[in-house]
């Protein structure tokens, strides 16, 4: 499938701000399931984009804005050809061995509730892949997916579990925290979901299965990723995949991802705070 | 516990040669004169404002660290052995950190277990594959040393993040010179005053690019930090700017300092700020103490951070227990300074032993410091031991245990006169791109309470001037 994406982020700053530093994580890398046909980044200011790669192999850009200004806008736009790999993710840049992805983070912290939740599928199967599927099903049945809340980071694993409802980012935190507790390396993925005439930014998870490799699970939709998914960034949690990091106070995102063959355009907007 | 080795009187009561003159002098000076000088020293400390705040206390008010006027003396030979061992240790620490963030040979060889690195909160994935200027990570190390007999010095702890205390080492010497000039004329004491020059030379040698005179700054979290005095003291001694995060900014991968004459490029940052707070774009997004974009400048190789980011992966107490193997692995040498035997509670058989011997052991948190969260078995009552046992069983990986060492004692002026008190030693090791520099001595910390083994200033410990005799 050919997916067209337009992702615009505007970060607000106090009026008259000077010497601002911004990092964006807005450039997808290819893997066996996706081929980047065209990708551009645009700034509303005259800053120069310095490409860099973060620790997890994500393509980032750092730039400075002299100011004075009260906002910075970045637009990422491009086309990605995707293929269905039944959720198996191969051909990615892997700076770390899977064992690193057993690390705990504050957003994917195994609290007692998370541990109890994870342990309930511990004996579902001796096979790690089946156990991870059982975890996804159990998560899907326990915690409902809701629209992302504006202006905050995704919920933590614990909060998502307790609230029994969470945005996809919170579901991914819960999935990764539980999978790690069960001994499977797991990580947080940001990207896009293109479906017919509607496209969104989305978070999901990947878990490592020996002899197969990394497998992508979207617990909110109870499936392994398909050709409708475009993978943007990987990290230990939502902090690690944040599309923009800076010191401003309000961040507004608008994302449009659509099947390149469908001529209509649908735009979905959401606000997401970085701080 | 067996009787501790006293550095002046040995265990058999014979005065050791290095202390002969001091002992004689002490016996001729009346107690009230000593008391008077001690008060004078306290007055000077108070006047110069060298205080610290204790975290976790309700009115975290500024406190004076007790200063003991009786110096601690090491011979040239003892120091020679110590400094060789320290240099070896810091060399291995640097090689270990470099490896952990690049090829990870030490993990592949199974010398250190993977999870101790990957699951370590102090491991910074952001540093993976990142070359640092001159391949040096720990430029300023504080290695804590304890002694149990005339010949045995143990490393008790490595401090590879932002070790503090050097201002006390320098102030203590200055005050001793003022109060007891006669003692210095009777001994040939190696100077420590050149520490500031050594530190500046080290920092300058670490500049990411040679050539012009690099601009060095000290980055402090601000006046509320317990070590703020030291930050401003060092900036003053080095003649460099003391800055806070808001004084710096990053433009196109280069760090600048705001000055009245416009932006000035910064080459080396001696940062006294924890990793977590360094850059809100890379680490804690709520940090207002750091410099946005600093990590991207660091990644671009345009600035040196001293110490490097992520050095904590080498100095927690679990990694400590592997240091002898780490030294052998990288240097192919036997450690010149031994470790204190350590049980790793993460290992089942070690945990079993520890749980069975709690009343005899010292149990510490892997990431603890400042003497907090530790159990000194012989000094604890039953209830404390049982409470600790529960903590230990709940999270064994978080603890290590060591035998209760009979730390050496040094003569110390207390209310009843001169009496032995337990001491340790923190020498400071500077690793520059040109060479390693260690000023003779370091900071001697002393447990002022009789019998106490806890020398941390937050727990009522004091300090002493440390003399290395030149002849």
Interface residues (C-beta under 8 A of the other chain):
Chain A: X19 X20 X21 X22 X23 X48 X50 X52 X54 X55 X56 X62 X63 X64 X66 X95 X96 X97 X99 X100 X102 X103 X104 X236 X239 X245 X246 X247 X274 X275
Chain B: X114 X115 X118 X119 X124 X125 X126 X127 X128 X129 X249 X250 X251 X252 X253 X256 X280 X281 X282 X285 X286 X292 X293 X296 X299 X300
